[in-house]
Amino acid sequence: MYMDAVVIAGIVTVLLIIGFFVGVGIFVMKDSKNHTYQGKKEEGSGQKPI
């Protein structure tokens, strides 16, 4: 396959997009550990759902 500048730029662009989404996924997983979410709340507890 002939590798010219456009093909290399396309491959780099795809790798950067994949890296971005992997980074966002890792951030979301790490950030979700900092928040505690309770399951079903009892009705009449006086708290508004988020």
N, C-alpha and C positions, 0 to 999 in steps of 0.2 A: 504494500500500500504506500502510495506517495504521501510523505508527510510534509506538507507545506505549512506556512504560518497560520492559515485559517483552521486547519485540522488541529494543530497544537493548541491554538487559542480556544477552540471548542472543547477539547478534552480538559483543559485547565478550568474552563468555566463550569463544566459539569462537576468536576472534583470539588471546586469551591462551593457550589450549591449543596452537594452532598455533605460536605464538611460543616456547612452552616446549619443544616437541619439536624445533624448528629449533635452539634454543640447545643442547639436549642433543646433537644431531647434530654441531654445530660443535665442541662440547667434546670429543666422542669422536674426531673427526677430528684435532683438534690434539693430543690426548693420545696418540693412536696413533703419532704421529711421534716421540714421546719414548721409545718402547719399540721395541727391535729384536727381532724374532722370526725365528729361523732356521727354515728349512724342515725337511725330514726330517733327523733326526739318525741318525748311523750306529749300528747296533746294537752293544752292548757298549762304549759310550762311557763308561759308569759314571755318567751323569747321569739323574736321574729326570725324566720328563716333567711339565710343569706342569699 
